[in-house]
Amino acid sequence: MRLDKYLSEKTGFSRNQITNLIKSGLVKVNNKTITKPSFKVSNNDNVGYETKTFEEKEEVKVDFDVPIIYEDDDILVINKPSGLVIHPAPSVKEATLVDWLKAKNITLSTISGEERHGIVHRIDKETTGALVIAKNNEAHQFLSEQLKDKTMGRIYLAIIDLPLKENIEIDRPIGRNPKNRLKQAVVSNGREAKTRFLKLCGEKEEIIACKLFTGRTHQIRVHLNSINRHIVGDELYGAKNSNQRVMLHAYILYLIHPKTKEKMTFVAEIFDDMKQKINLICKEENEKFNKEYIIKQFDNFSDYRVYK
């Protein structure tokens, strides 16, 4: 069995987290450091690992703030603004969410490697909304396991350019777009991907809620594009030039607390640019934006048409 797969199954960490540990020289097989995730291990091998400790790096100027929805000793839930990259990378020159967390002296888990302290899951740069941060390794591992078994997840709000005919579920595999490496696409040999879409309000442009049952890159955007619908501002996947950001917001986050085991649900306030557009589309106060209503409607699967 591959070393990365073996350790992921034994620890509950994601394959990406394990790959980071292996490539950082923090995994040993029979007391020998192994840096190749594809290294083959057998049942009799002695496999050990350690997590990275924090290392100071050159400071990046952090001249912004991020709204905090909830915080305790184990987790931090934030409302990510548009334009904020989650973690540093060679191509990223500006300050990131991880830089902001460090500037705030927030204690963070180290499982995901030095550049991704505390990061359990991601949101695209232009997308806004709820994101949970792990403040210690135990919390990080517990939350990662929830991502796998789907007891943790997010429900998004999106503004699309054409209304849906009905509530739908799209169950179509997603993989790299063979014609454009920057994009994903529905492809026959892709990985399983399922998204449920709920109509909320609007006649020309429409507000919808989107629930992910898998976590593929650009999943909501790809599935909508597969039925000729596009998120306003999402020119990469076919939306018309509107001089707006991608109108996608992680509205509801639900999880089980890593220490108390309490079921928790958080709502991330919609930012002003998207809120103003929603108010133009939904002329009157709309009770359908209530979190209880949205969660209940997603559970009522019999009302959804399935696209495969």
C-alpha angles and dihedrals in degrees: 000000000000114000094234092051093045094052093043091055093045098046105030090234117136120260090248091054092049091047089054091052093048095047090047090059094248098124125079131190114198088347092304119117112241121196100176115090089203093059110131118237130189132209093262096053120110106228122188135169142181132201125240122263120222115275122195115240134182108298121248120210109255109196100162139068133223124216113246116216098181139352138181136148093288110033141026121201116199137180104233116217122221117270095031117125114215102224140002121275134167090262095048115091101168129074115279137206089265089054089052091050091051092046088055090052090235113167109243140189117253102205095105095054135260098299095048104045110169096359112137099162137000143231123204117258097257096037117095135203149061121007128167121218123201114227096193138022095253091056091045093054092047092050091047090055089052090054088056097048093038096238086125121053149129136245115211135206117217136179110220130194097232127030122248116247090226143341107297145183120212115204104179129135118251130208142146114312104248091213100044123029091199090065139060124218144186102269130169093235095044129113122276112275130177130179131173120210126202124195113229111166145324139083106215103015110021139206112226136175119227128201121195121214092177131029109232122155111272088355099157092045094048095047092049091048089053089065094041095259123124136191110247108259094019099120092160089069099038109282116143118256105275103156088238132116121250104289097223124125131181095227105171127033121187128185146143112255110248094226108026094033087221117152107242132188124193131190119208113212113242113250119245099254093056094037092056091052092047090052090054092050096041101045094187134044105281120213090196090082089071109116094225091054093049095047091048093050092052090053091054094080097166090077095060127094111221122223117197 
